Amino acid sequence: MKYLTFSLDRVEALSYYRAHVVQSGLKWSGRVGGTLMLDGSFTVKVDEKGRVKIPSEFRRLINDKYRNGDFYVTSVKGDCARLYPAPAWQDVLDKLSTQPPSKPPVAKFRRATSYYGQRAVIDPQGRLLIHPRLRIDAGIEDDVVILGQQNH
């Protein structure tokens, strides 16, 4: 089963080297010390148009923090999708702008996230479109696991 990860806080340019820990069945999310935390995993279906329904617990917390449903959907290796609320993605871009673009890990991150990157908006039913290139390369179909990520 493929997975999608939420990334909601500032991300270091080299962070994609860290491993993802899947805690299957854990469904907890909330705020700790004013920081948004999305933890746990949810299995969802990908519909025939390539949309996934974002878990209601995650949508509520995202709406509380960001007040909109604008996202940047991307991947670093093409093996999974990363779902960033637009303001969180802007934080990533701001952080990357402080790094020399000639550094190989930074250049690799920028290339991959641009290649797979696409803006998306959560629709009124709580669904988010994963664009075809990423769906095909990552094998995102049928059932997928949405993993909450506090901070990469």
N, C-alpha and C positions, 0 to 999 in steps of 0.2 A: 504494500500500500504506500502510495506517495504521500508527501506531507507539504504543507504550506506553513510558513512561519510569519508571525506578526513581529514587527520591529517598531517600537514606539518611542524609544528614547535615543539620545545621541549615540552614534555608532562610530567606533574607531575604524580607520581605513583598513587596517589589517585584521579586523575582527572575524572575517569570514574563515580564518584558519582554525578558529576554535570549534570544537565538536558540539553538535546539538544533543541534548539529553532529552529523550522521549520518556515522559512519565505517564504512561497510558492509564487512563481512567481517572487521573487526578483532575478535578474540575473546581478550581479555586481561582478567584480573581478579586482584586480590590486595590485599595490604596494603603501604602505603608509609608508613614512619614512624609506625606504629600507627593510621593512619587507614584506614578501610574504603574501598576503591575498587572500583567496578563500572564497567568500561569496556567498550566494544565493543557489538556488536549481534548479535542472534540472531533468525532468522525462525522463527516458531512458528505453529501452526494454532489457530484458535478453534473449539472443538467446538460441537455443536448446542445445548448448554446455556449457551454463552457463557463457557466456562472456557478459560484459557490455561495451558499448562504452562510453569512458570518454569524457565529453564535451570539444570541441576544445578550449574554453577559458581557461579551467583548464590545458589542455595539454600544451598549449603555455607557461603559467606561470611556470609550473613544469619544462618544458624543459629549460626555461631561467635560472631557479635557480639551477637545479640539473644535467642538461645535459645528462640524461639517462632515460630510462623507466622502471627501476627496482623498484619493489614494494614489500612490505610485507603486505599481506592481512590477517586480523585477526578479532577477536571480544573479548569483555570482558564478555558479558553475553549470547552470542549466539542469540541475538535478532536483530542484524544488523551487517553489515560488516564495518570494519575500513580499509581504504586504505592508507598506509603510503609509501611515496617514501623511498627507502632503506636508504639513508643518514638520513632521519628524524627518521626512526625506530632505527638506530644506536644511535642517540641522546637519544631516550627513554631508550635503553639498558644501555647506559653510565650513565644516571641519576639513573636508577634502581640499578646499581652496587654500588652506594653510600648509598643505603638504606639497613638496616639489613634484610636479607632474611627471618628471623623468624617472622617479623611483619606480622600479619594476612592479612592486606590489600595488602601488597606487594606480599606475597605468593599467594594470590588469583588472583591477576593481572597476575603474571607470569604463573601460571597454565593455566588460561583461554586463555591467548594470545599464549601460546605454543600449547594448545589443538587445537585451531582454526587456528593457524598461518600457512602460506604457502607463499613461495616466488612466485612472478609472474612478468611477463614482458608485457608491453603494446606491442601489435602486430602492424604491419605496418598500419592496418586499425584503430588504436586507441582503441582497445578492450583489456580488462583485464579480465582474468579468475578468477571467484570466485569458489573455490574448492567445491566439492559435500557436504562434511560434513557441512560446514558453510551454503551453500545454503539450505540444508534440514532443519537444526535446526532453521535458521532465516526465513525460508519461502520465500527465495528470488527466485521469478519467475515472469514471465510476465513483468509488469511495476514496476520499482523501482524509488525512488527519490535519486539523488546524492546530498548531502548537503556539501557545502564548509565549512570547519572549520578553522578559523584563527589560533586558538590556544586553546587547551583543558585545 
